[in-house]
Amino acid sequence: MTGLRQKITPQIGGRCSLSVEAGLYKGKYPTRMEDCKDDLWAFAHPMRKGGLLPLYREMAVTLLCEEQNCHLWAQATVVRSDMTSSVPLLWVRPEGDVERIQRRRFVRVTCLLEAQAFCLDREDRSPLQGGWFVGKVFDISLGGMRLRFPRKAVFGREDELLVRLELDEPYWTVTKVMRRSDGNEGTSEAGLEFQALPRVVEKALLDFIRRQELLKR
């Protein structure tokens, strides 16, 4: 490992997320930094629906690792899986520089944004039976958002939703339901986590968060 990557390495045992930005398994998956040897990093092998996430040699992934004062962001290439240890490991090689991302970028701000959501998992389970839900976003960060619907939602925890988010213009992104609750008046509320947030959406959302922070001052 040379240059900047030699000085910036995620903390062993720290929480991370691994993102796959294209293909069948596109999404963001929680993991943990387990080891570091030479120019390779090892993470607890990410899971998908009860099984190991299929990741292949030379596959491109993105890593976001939590640190005390900031987050570390890096692009990486899958090298191999190791099933011989007590915890299945995924070894990757970081590519390019490791970026420090200030934690304040993930601050959550209140808002009142229009949004529409479509349950991708419901479509898989019952083709042509899904429908769009119109709702409002009450708070948002670069990690996710809280979305409220005026009627009971048909999706459940861990379902993936395609969301049309109205910022200065409409943006599309895939999210995962991390929690949901139903109100007494037939309403539903869901806590959503962004999955592999596209750079263009990330930039627009970051600009919106900064504007909302300025309004509070």
C-alpha positions as CSV (number, residue, x, y, z in Angstrom):
1,M,0.0,0.0,0.0
2,T,1.5,3.4,-1.0
3,G,0.7,7.1,-0.8
4,L,-2.4,8.2,1.0
5,R,-3.8,4.7,1.3
6,Q,-0.9,3.8,3.5
7,K,-1.8,6.5,6.1
8,I,-5.6,6.1,6.0
9,T,-6.9,2.7,6.9
10,P,-10.3,1.8,8.5
11,Q,-10.3,0.9,12.2
12,I,-10.4,-2.9,12.8
13,G,-13.8,-3.7,14.2
14,G,-15.4,-0.5,12.9
15,R,-18.8,-0.5,11.2
16,C,-18.9,-0.1,7.4
17,S,-21.2,-0.4,4.5
18,L,-20.3,-2.0,1.2
19,S,-22.2,-0.7,-1.9
20,V,-22.6,-2.5,-5.2
21,E,-23.6,0.2,-7.8
22,A,-24.6,-2.0,-10.8
23,G,-26.0,-5.3,-11.6
24,L,-28.4,-7.8,-10.1
25,Y,-27.2,-7.2,-6.5
26,K,-27.1,-3.4,-6.6
27,G,-27.5,-2.0,-3.1
28,K,-25.8,-1.1,0.2
29,Y,-24.9,-3.9,2.7
30,P,-23.7,-3.5,6.3
31,T,-20.4,-5.1,7.3
32,R,-17.4,-4.7,9.6
33,M,-13.7,-4.2,9.1
34,E,-11.9,-7.4,10.2
35,D,-8.3,-7.3,9.0
36,C,-5.7,-5.5,6.9
37,K,-2.7,-7.1,5.3
38,D,-0.3,-5.6,2.8
39,D,-2.5,-3.7,0.3
40,L,-5.7,-5.7,1.1
41,W,-8.6,-5.0,3.5
42,A,-10.8,-7.8,4.9
43,F,-14.5,-7.3,5.8
44,A,-17.1,-9.6,7.3
45,H,-18.7,-11.0,4.2
46,P,-21.9,-9.0,3.5
47,M,-25.2,-10.9,3.7
48,R,-28.3,-10.8,1.5
49,K,-31.6,-12.3,2.6
50,G,-30.0,-14.9,4.9
51,G,-27.2,-15.9,2.6
52,L,-23.8,-14.6,1.6
53,L,-23.9,-11.8,-0.9
54,P,-22.6,-13.1,-4.3
55,L,-19.5,-11.1,-5.0
56,Y,-17.0,-12.1,-7.6
57,R,-13.3,-11.5,-8.3
58,E,-12.6,-8.1,-9.9
59,M,-16.0,-6.8,-9.0
60,A,-16.1,-3.1,-8.2
61,V,-17.5,-2.0,-4.9
62,T,-17.7,1.2,-2.8
63,L,-16.9,1.3,0.9
64,L,-18.0,3.7,3.6
65,C,-16.4,3.1,7.0
66,E,-17.4,4.9,10.2
67,E,-14.8,6.6,12.3
68,Q,-15.0,8.7,15.5
69,N,-14.6,12.1,13.8
70,C,-15.3,11.3,10.2
71,H,-16.2,8.6,7.7
72,L,-13.7,7.0,5.3
73,W,-14.8,6.5,1.7
74,A,-13.0,4.3,-0.9
75,Q,-13.5,2.5,-4.1
76,A,-12.3,-1.1,-4.1
77,T,-12.0,-4.3,-6.1
78,V,-13.0,-7.7,-4.8
79,V,-10.0,-10.1,-4.6
80,R,-11.4,-13.2,-2.9
81,S,-13.7,-14.7,-0.3
82,D,-12.3,-16.6,2.6
83,M,-14.6,-19.2,4.2
84,T,-11.9,-20.8,6.4
85,S,-12.0,-18.3,9.3
86,S,-14.6,-18.2,12.1
87,V,-16.2,-15.2,10.3
88,P,-16.5,-15.5,6.5
89,L,-14.3,-12.8,5.1
90,L,-14.3,-10.7,1.9
91,W,-10.9,-9.4,0.9
92,V,-10.8,-6.3,-1.3
93,R,-8.1,-4.0,-2.7
94,P,-8.7,-0.3,-2.3
95,E,-8.3,1.6,-5.6
96,G,-7.1,5.2,-5.6
97,D,-7.2,7.6,-2.7
98,V,-9.2,7.0,0.5
99,E,-11.3,10.1,1.2
100,R,-12.2,11.5,4.6
101,I,-15.9,12.6,4.7
102,Q,-17.0,14.9,7.6
103,R,-19.7,13.4,9.8
104,R,-21.7,16.6,9.4
105,R,-22.5,15.6,5.8
106,F,-24.8,13.0,7.4
107,V,-26.7,15.5,9.5
108,R,-30.5,15.0,9.4
109,V,-32.6,18.0,8.5
110,T,-36.4,18.5,8.7
111,C,-38.2,19.2,5.5
112,L,-41.5,18.7,3.7
113,L,-40.8,17.2,0.4
114,E,-43.1,15.4,-2.0
115,A,-42.2,11.8,-2.9
116,Q,-43.6,8.7,-4.6
117,A,-42.6,5.2,-3.8
118,F,-43.0,1.8,-5.5
119,C,-42.2,-1.5,-3.7
120,L,-39.8,-3.5,-5.9
121,D,-40.0,-6.6,-3.7
122,R,-43.8,-6.6,-4.0
123,E,-43.5,-6.6,-7.7
124,D,-41.2,-9.6,-7.5
125,R,-43.6,-11.4,-5.3
126,S,-46.8,-10.5,-7.1
127,P,-46.1,-9.1,-10.6
128,L,-48.4,-6.3,-11.8
129,Q,-50.0,-6.1,-8.3
130,G,-47.9,-3.2,-7.0
131,G,-48.8,0.4,-7.0
132,W,-47.3,3.8,-6.4
133,F,-47.6,5.4,-2.9
134,V,-47.7,9.2,-2.7
135,G,-46.2,10.6,0.5
136,K,-44.2,13.3,2.2
137,V,-40.6,13.3,3.4
138,F,-40.4,14.8,7.0
139,D,-36.6,14.5,7.5
140,I,-33.7,13.5,5.4
141,S,-29.9,13.0,5.4
142,L,-27.4,11.5,3.0
143,G,-28.0,8.1,4.7
144,G,-31.8,8.0,4.4
145,M,-35.1,9.6,5.1
146,R,-38.4,9.4,7.0
147,L,-41.4,9.1,4.7
148,R,-45.1,9.3,5.7
149,F,-48.0,8.0,3.6
150,P,-51.7,9.0,4.0
151,R,-52.8,5.4,3.7
152,K,-51.6,2.0,5.0
153,A,-48.6,0.8,3.0
154,V,-48.3,-2.8,1.7
155,F,-44.5,-3.1,2.1
156,G,-42.6,-4.5,5.0
157,R,-39.2,-4.2,6.7
158,E,-36.3,-5.0,4.5
159,D,-38.3,-4.4,1.3
160,E,-36.7,-2.2,-1.4
161,L,-38.6,0.8,-2.6
162,L,-38.0,2.9,-5.7
163,V,-38.5,6.5,-4.6
164,R,-39.1,9.6,-6.8
165,L,-37.8,12.4,-4.7
166,E,-38.7,16.0,-5.5
167,L,-35.8,18.3,-4.9
168,D,-35.1,21.2,-7.4
169,E,-36.1,18.5,-9.9
170,P,-37.2,14.9,-9.6
171,Y,-34.5,12.3,-8.7
172,W,-34.9,8.5,-8.6
173,T,-33.2,6.3,-6.0
174,V,-33.5,2.9,-4.5
175,T,-34.0,2.6,-0.7
176,K,-34.5,-0.2,1.8
177,V,-37.2,-0.1,4.6
178,M,-35.4,-0.2,7.9
179,R,-38.5,0.4,10.0
180,R,-42.2,1.1,9.5
181,S,-45.2,1.8,11.6
182,D,-49.0,2.3,11.1
183,G,-51.0,5.2,12.6
184,N,-54.5,5.1,14.1
185,E,-55.9,6.9,11.1
186,G,-54.7,4.4,8.4
187,T,-51.4,6.3,7.8
188,S,-48.0,4.6,7.5
189,E,-44.5,5.9,8.3
190,A,-41.3,4.3,7.1
191,G,-37.6,4.9,7.9
192,L,-35.7,4.4,4.6
193,E,-32.0,3.8,4.0
194,F,-30.5,4.8,0.6
195,Q,-29.0,2.0,-1.4
196,A,-26.0,2.9,-3.6
197,L,-26.9,6.6,-3.8
198,P,-26.0,7.9,-7.3
199,R,-23.4,10.7,-7.3
200,V,-25.8,13.1,-9.1
201,V,-28.5,12.5,-6.4
202,E,-25.9,12.7,-3.6
203,K,-24.8,16.1,-4.9
204,A,-28.4,17.5,-5.2
205,L,-29.3,16.1,-1.8
206,L,-26.2,17.6,-0.1
207,D,-27.0,21.0,-1.6
208,F,-30.5,20.7,-0.2
209,I,-29.3,19.7,3.3
210,R,-26.9,22.7,3.3
211,R,-29.7,25.1,2.4
212,Q,-32.0,23.7,5.1
213,E,-29.2,24.1,7.7
214,L,-28.8,27.8,6.6
215,L,-32.5,28.4,7.1
216,K,-32.2,27.4,10.8
217,R,-29.5,30.0,11.6
